[in-house]
Amino acid sequence: MHLSNLKILNKITSKKSTFIKTGIFSAIAACWGVIIVGTFITFK
């Protein structure tokens, strides 16, 4: 019983960590996208 609870907890923390990393990467990519698009619009 205790071992199965630990496995479930590990899976949840693993998915949570992956979700947080994906969110951070998406936010950084969106910021750079805005910067690059803004630069191209300015120079046209």
PAMARLUM-504636 format. One record per residue (C-alpha): x, y, z. Coordinates in Angstrom, 1 decimal, padded with zeros to 4 digits. Last residue first. Layout:
BEGIN
{{X, Y, Z}},
...
// end
This chain:
BEGIN
{{010.5, 047.1, -042.8}},
{{013.0, 047.5, -040.0}},
{{010.4, 048.0, -037.3}},
{{008.2, 045.0, -038.4}},
{{011.3, 042.7, -038.4}},
{{012.3, 043.9, -034.9}},
{{008.8, 043.5, -033.5}},
{{008.6, 040.0, -034.9}},
{{011.9, 039.1, -033.3}},
{{011.0, 040.5, -029.9}},
{{007.5, 039.0, -029.9}},
{{009.0, 035.6, -030.8}},
{{011.6, 035.9, -028.2}},
{{008.9, 036.5, -025.5}},
{{006.8, 033.6, -026.8}},
{{009.8, 031.2, -026.8}},
{{010.6, 032.2, -023.2}},
{{007.0, 031.6, -022.1}},
{{006.9, 028.3, -024.0}},
{{010.1, 027.1, -022.3}},
{{008.8, 028.1, -018.9}},
{{005.5, 026.3, -019.5}},
{{007.2, 023.1, -020.8}},
{{009.5, 023.1, -017.7}},
{{006.5, 023.5, -015.4}},
{{004.6, 020.7, -017.2}},
{{007.6, 018.4, -017.0}},
{{008.0, 019.0, -013.3}},
{{004.3, 018.4, -012.7}},
{{004.5, 015.2, -014.7}},
{{007.4, 014.0, -012.6}},
{{005.8, 015.1, -009.3}},
{{002.6, 013.2, -010.2}},
{{004.5, 010.1, -011.2}},
{{006.5, 010.2, -008.0}},
{{003.4, 010.5, -005.9}},
{{001.7, 007.6, -007.7}},
{{004.8, 005.5, -007.1}},
{{005.0, 006.5, -003.4}},
{{001.4, 005.6, -002.9}},
{{002.0, 002.2, -004.5}},
{{004.8, 001.6, -002.1}},
{{002.7, 002.4, 001.0}},
{{000.0, 000.0, 000.0}},
// end
